[in-house]
Amino acid sequence: MWCCLNTSALDLQHLVPGHIQLFEPYTPSRPDHELMRAYGVDHLHRLNNNENPLGPPPAARKIISEFEPPRASVYPSGDCFDLRGILAARFGKNPDQFLVGNGSCEVIASVIKAFCEQGDNIVTADKTFAVYEWVAEFSGFEARLIPLLDHGFDPQAMLDAADEQTKIFFICNPNNPTGTYWDKDTMCAFLDQVDNRFIVVIDEAYFEYVDQADYPDGMDLMEKYPNVVVFRTFSKMYALAALRVGYLCAHQEMVDIIRRTHVVYSVNTLGQASAAAAMQNDQEFIQSTRDMVASARKLLISEFASLGLEYVSGQGNYLMVKTPVSDTLVYRKLARKGILVRTMTGFRFPGWIRISLVQQEVMEEFCGKFREVIAS
């Protein structure tokens, strides 16, 4: 019988890389039941995460409700074989042009790991979806953040920031949180100047919410520009956020490289089946959601204008408003009234909040509670 005597302390300073020591971890919000307890409310309207409150489309609902528990013991399709086939049929591509991940965050990580090595950098905006920056930084790569121009991505400034160590441009189109987008002419002019020297990721998480004739479809652009990678998700329009299904599409040789860094079996069986079903006869569902968002946007714009508040409203199922007091204070006061919004200090928009656009009755309740908070 023996024992091991631990005589030295764990030296994390030595073991942890410098870029990890400097990285600030993201802290998710607490579960709704904890927030309701903390704020003393019996309900919460979730206007903070750009979710679709209408829930999944009918065909996806059926898949979810009929999922047989014994299937939980069987590993999912490791490469989302069936879902990739359905995506290919939907968009006129080859199944091998698609890579499905555990939400779009996983495919962001896979792309960065596939193309970046020590000393490389990515270029994106300073006020956009933060995961591009986070994944690059905690992977040891520089994220070059370009200021927005009129609340939108600045194409020339992004090109000017690139050098021989740049590997990827990340463009959120439309941008979260401002809702601005590059039209087709702007996007093509940018891609022409890039001239295949860098990977260009076009994140179209809110693609299905845009109904503008000049909005470029990344799936079409990649036919002319082989360096384009398109991201889309089932979390937003299709209301499958809890099941975590996102995907990318690119030229097959590009996907073959990215797949080498991608974790298989990361997308669960229910998520794969629900995502596949969600695209069945989805036109009516998409239009109903767009109509809900349009009505909510009209109401909030009118409300903020009447209060004399600055706001930013573009595409997507959200808008931002500048608050006369701290955004965190507004968050806490609204939470005590059963309403969650997104504070924008973390997006480098201090003093702003972002509101998800949902059903009319919820928007009306928000407006009333918001007025009370502003008045107080």
Number of C-alpha atoms within 10 A of each C-alpha: 2 4 5 5 6 7 6 6 6 9 8 9 9 8 8 10 12 12 13 13 12 10 12 9 10 8 6 6 8 10 8 14 12 11 19 18 11 12 16 13 15 11 15 18 19 21 22 18 16 26 21 24 17 15 15 24 23 15 17 24 15 14 18 16 8 9 14 10 7 7 11 12 7 8 12 19 16 14 20 23 16 14 22 23 17 18 20 17 12 11 12 11 19 16 20 18 20 27 24 30 28 20 22 23 18 20 24 22 20 21 23 21 18 17 16 20 14 10 10 18 23 27 26 27 27 17 22 27 18 14 14 22 22 19 20 22 18 18 17 20 21 22 22 19 17 19 17 17 11 9 17 22 25 16 21 10 16 20 15 9 14 18 13 9 15 21 19 25 24 21 25 26 30 27 25 26 28 23 23 20 24 21 16 16 12 15 19 16 12 17 21 11 12 17 13 13 13 20 23 24 24 23 24 22 24 24 21 17 21 18 12 9 8 12 18 20 15 24 18 11 19 17 12 11 20 17 21 25 25 21 28 23 28 26 23 22 28 24 21 25 21 10 19 21 25 27 23 24 28 27 19 16 11 18 19 16 14 21 18 13 16 20 16 16 16 20 23 19 20 18 25 23 17 25 29 20 22 23 19 15 12 15 10 10 19 17 14 13 23 21 15 18 23 17 15 23 24 12 16 22 19 11 17 18 11 9 11 9 13 14 18 17 18 19 24 30 29 25 24 24 20 19 18 12 12 15 23 18 14 23 20 17 20 20 23 18 23 21 22 25 23 22 24 20 14 11 17 12 16 15 18 25 25 26 25 26 29 27 17 15 10 16 21 15 14 22 16 12 19 20 13 13 17 13 7 7
